[in-house]
Amino acid sequence: MADSTVSREMIEAAAAAIANARAGRRGAPPIANILEALERVSPRLLVEVTEDAEAALKAAFATGGAR
């Protein structure tokens, strides 16, 4: 499927989920505005989770969601 299927909103939602999951493994509670917080505190981590989210979504759409 084309990359245009993956919207910016989808990438941001997935990036927030990834960031909160990473923090949760260290005992932190979920943060609603995690991406805004990362932008201020750790821009490098924000880029990392955003790139990971985009790659995961593209892979999921490329396989049609099949396992």
Helices and strands as residue ranges (DSSP letters): G 3-5, H 8-24, H 34-41, H 43-62
